[in-house]
Amino acid sequence: MDLLPILSTLRRHKIAAGLIVLEVALTCAIVTNALHLIETRVQALNADSGLAESELIVLNLRGSKPVPPERTAAIVAEDMARLRALPGVKAATSANQIAYGNNSNNTGITTEADNKDLLVLTSNYSADEQLIPTYGLKLLEGRNFSADEVLDSFQVFSVAQPRVGQVIVNKILADKLFPKRSAVGQTVYLFGNSPSTVIGVVESLTHPQMHRARGDGGGAAMILPLRGSGSYVLRVDADKRDAQIKAATALLEEQDKSRVVTQARPLTEMRAGFYAQDRAMAWLMGGVCVALLLVTAMGIVGLASFWVQQRTRMIGTRRALGATEGQIRRYFQLENLLLTTTGIVIGMAGAVALGQLLMQSYAVPRLPWGYLPAGAVSLWLLGQVAVWVPARRAARLSPVAALRS
């Protein structure tokens, strides 16, 4: 089909054609990045924390009177002994942080004393030897802490040069510090010149803030054998969590009347609350995409219908000269293809620019190139589907009726 008549017609309707091109370009730029944002949110919602989430419950306490810091570790040890003795409790620990919590503890770690160039910002978990079985972590190599290696957190940090003899790292940190070799038995430095020995490597131990974490650690985490204040975490049967929450709460409050359990809930509930904003954002972005695509489709249908009315005599003339219904229909489809292609080309450039802005301003991952051809094909299909009804109506006009209008 000759393009010259189509181009000549579009030049005579520059404003209407330009509006459709602009609408397609904006839809391409916005929808492409919105779908990318939705994918990042969905990945976050499906992220594996590496914990036995369905079996974990978390309790936080508050006392009516302050506890001397030198007594905290002893009180925690007594509470742990009682909680572990409860029927149905598989393991229990007191940890300074857990995934989906509101706290985040980080410590620099290096393989050379006082060498800040090698420093890796690392999420710092402090707990006793029961953290690994309680969280459900998998030990890849090495061993867990023994009970006599667990230290009083207050005593460790009451001196000028804190020293922790053993440390367990996750695989990400092990690969960062000791690439292509085993981390077990290696020496690391946490607090100044005091060395620590890596005794184990766990497979999965994430930052408590998951994908919202910032810094150079990139998922690096470690466990220190320190007992002190923190959340009480219990691992129980998944179908008995509510009963165990009540039993643990009653035990802790009855043991010390001055204490109150301020929070007691399953980790799955904490996860749902943690990702509520991401879930809402994914739905919002999805709604924006659907709305933009509908508006674009309606714009194409409206413009094509208007042009069919404006070109009724031209259609009748072409039909009288022997043009078939298929040729008339393809005329409008090709015209739409030219407009959408122009809009897509402009929209792709806008999508890349918008993606760079989001990456620099909001730390969003780079827009994958695969989204561009996928967006182009989607908009081409949308344009052809939207123009089909007006084009079909134009093709069915009889020559006599068209010439009389």
Residue pairs with C-beta under 8 A, 6 or more apart in sequence:
1 327
1 330
1 331
1 334
3 334
3 338
5 331
6 331
6 334
6 335
6 338
7 338
9 307
9 311
9 335
10 17
10 335
10 338
10 339
13 307
16 303
16 306
16 307
17 339
19 299
19 303
20 299
20 300
20 303
20 339
20 340
20 343
21 339
21 342
21 343
21 346
22 343
23 295
23 296
23 299
23 343
24 296
24 339
24 340
24 342
24 343
24 344
24 347
24 379
24 383
25 343
25 344
25 346
25 347
25 350
26 292
26 347
26 350
27 292
27 293
27 295
27 296
27 343
27 347
27 379
28 343
28 344
28 346
28 347
28 348
28 350
28 351
28 375
28 376
28 379
29 347
29 348
29 350
29 351
29 353
29 354
30 288
30 292
30 354
31 288
31 289
31 292
31 293
31 375
32 347
32 348
32 351
32 355
32 367
32 371
32 372
32 375
33 351
33 354
33 355
33 358
33 367
34 285
34 286
34 288
34 289
35 285
35 289
35 371
35 375
36 355
36 364
36 365
36 367
36 368
36 371
37 281
37 282
37 285
37 358
37 364
38 282
38 285
38 286
38 289
40 364
40 365
41 278
41 279
41 281
41 282
41 285
42 282
43 211
44 210
44 211
44 275
44 278
45 275
45 278
45 279
45 282
47 206
47 210
47 211
48 204
49 99
49 100
49 204
49 206
49 210
49 271
50 135
50 136
50 137
50 138
50 203
50 204
50 205
50 206
51 98
51 99
51 135
51 136
51 137
51 204
51 267
52 135
52 136
52 235
53 267
53 268
53 271
54 238
54 266
54 267
54 268
55 90
55 136
55 235
55 236
55 237
55 238
55 241
56 98
56 134
56 135
56 136
56 233
56 234
56 235
56 236
56 266
56 267
57 233
57 234
57 236
57 241
57 244
57 245
57 248
57 264
57 265
57 266
57 267
58 98
58 101
58 231
58 232
58 233
58 263
58 264
58 265
58 266
58 267
58 270
59 231
59 232
59 233
59 234
59 245
59 248
59 249
59 252
59 261
59 263
59 264
60 231
60 232
60 261
60 262
60 263
60 264
61 232
61 252
61 259
61 260
61 261
61 262
62 259
62 260
62 262
63 256
63 258
63 259
63 260
64 258
64 259
64 260
65 258
67 75
69 154
70 154
70 155
72 153
72 154
72 228
72 229
73 152
73 153
73 154
73 155
73 227
73 228
76 94
76 227
76 228
76 229
76 230
77 128
77 227
79 94
79 232
79 252
79 255
80 92
80 93
80 94
80 128
80 130
80 232
82 251
82 255
83 89
83 92
83 232
83 234
83 248
83 251
83 252
84 91
84 92
84 130
86 244
86 247
86 248
86 251
88 236
88 237
88 240
88 243
88 244
88 247
89 234
89 235
89 236
89 244
89 248
90 133
90 134
90 235
90 236
90 237
91 130
91 133
91 134
91 234
91 235
92 130
92 134
92 232
92 233
92 234
92 235
93 127
93 128
93 130
93 131
93 134
93 135
93 232
93 233
94 127
94 128
94 227
94 228
94 229
94 230
94 231
94 232
94 233
95 125
95 126
95 127
95 131
95 230
95 231
95 233
96 103
96 105
96 124
96 125
96 126
96 127
96 226
96 228
96 229
96 230
96 231
97 103
97 104
97 105
97 123
97 124
97 125
97 208
97 230
97 231
98 135
98 208
98 231
98 233
98 267
99 206
99 208
99 210
99 267
99 270
99 271
100 208
100 210
100 267
100 270
100 271
100 273
100 274
101 208
101 231
101 270
103 208
104 123
104 207
104 208
104 209
104 213
105 123
105 124
105 125
105 126
106 121
106 122
106 123
106 124
106 215
106 217
107 121
107 122
107 124
107 190
107 191
107 222
108 116
108 119
108 120
108 121
108 122
108 190
109 119
109 120
109 122
109 173
109 177
109 188
109 189
109 190
109 220
109 222
110 116
110 118
110 119
110 120
110 188
110 189
111 118
111 177
111 178
111 186
111 187
111 188
111 189
112 118
112 189
113 189
113 192
113 193
113 195
114 189
114 192
114 193
120 173
120 176
120 177
120 216
120 217
120 220
121 215
121 216
121 217
121 220
122 169
122 173
122 217
122 220
122 221
122 222
123 205
123 206
123 207
123 208
123 213
123 217
123 220
123 221
123 222
124 221
124 222
124 224
125 131
125 205
125 221
125 222
125 223
125 224
126 153
126 223
126 224
126 226
126 227
126 228
126 230
127 223
127 225
127 226
127 227
127 230
128 145
128 147
128 150
128 225
128 227
129 144
129 145
129 146
129 147
129 149
129 150
129 225
131 137
131 223
132 139
132 144
132 168
132 202
132 223
133 235
134 233
134 234
134 235
135 205
135 233
135 235
136 235
137 202
137 203
137 204
137 205
138 202
138 203
138 204
139 200
139 201
139 202
139 203
140 171
140 201
140 202
140 203
141 182
141 183
141 184
141 200
141 201
142 168
142 184
142 198
142 199
142 200
142 201
143 199
143 200
144 168
144 200
145 166
145 168
145 199
145 223
145 225
149 165
149 166
149 225
150 225
150 226
150 227
151 164
151 225
151 226
151 227
152 226
152 227
152 228
153 226
153 227
153 228
153 229
154 228
156 162
156 163
156 164
156 226
161 191
161 192
161 193
161 194
162 190
162 191
162 192
162 194
163 191
163 194
163 196
164 190
164 191
164 194
164 196
164 224
164 225
164 226
165 196
165 197
166 196
166 197
166 198
166 199
166 225
167 188
167 190
167 196
167 197
167 198
167 199
167 222
167 223
167 224
167 225
168 198
168 199
168 200
168 201
168 202
168 222
168 223
169 177
169 183
169 188
169 198
169 200
169 201
169 202
169 220
169 221
169 222
169 223
170 201
170 202
170 203
170 204
170 205
170 219
170 220
170 221
170 222
171 201
171 202
171 203
171 204
172 218
172 219
172 220
172 221
173 183
173 217
173 220
173 221
173 222
174 183
174 198
174 201
176 218
176 220
177 183
177 186
177 188
178 186
183 198
183 201
184 198
184 199
184 200
184 201
185 197
185 198
185 199
186 197
186 198
187 195
187 196
187 197
187 198
188 195
188 196
188 197
188 198
189 195
189 196
190 196
190 224
202 223
205 221
205 222
205 223
206 219
206 221
207 213
207 217
207 219
207 221
210 274
213 219
214 363
232 248
232 252
234 244
234 248
236 244
237 244
241 266
245 264
245 265
245 266
248 261
248 264
249 261
249 264
252 259
252 261
253 259
253 260
253 261
293 382
296 379
296 382
296 386
297 382
297 385
297 386
298 386
300 336
300 340
300 382
300 383
300 386
300 387
301 386
301 387
301 389
301 390
304 332
304 336
304 386
304 387
304 390
304 391
305 390
305 393
307 332
307 390
308 315
308 332
308 390
308 391
308 393
308 394
311 394
312 397
312 402
312 405
313 402
313 403
313 405
315 328
315 394
315 397
315 402
316 397
316 398
316 399
316 400
316 401
316 402
316 403
316 405
317 399
317 402
317 403
318 327
318 328
319 328
319 397
319 398
319 399
319 402
320 399
320 403
325 395
325 396
326 395
328 391
328 394
328 395
328 397
329 391
329 392
329 394
329 395
330 391
331 391
332 387
332 390
332 391
332 394
333 384
333 387
333 388
333 391
335 387
336 383
336 384
336 386
336 387
336 391
337 380
337 383
337 384
339 383
340 379
340 380
340 382
340 383
341 380
343 379
344 375
344 376
344 379
344 380
347 375
347 379
348 372
348 375
348 376
351 367
351 371
351 372
351 375
352 367
352 372
355 364
355 366
355 367
358 364
358 367
359 365
359 366
359 367
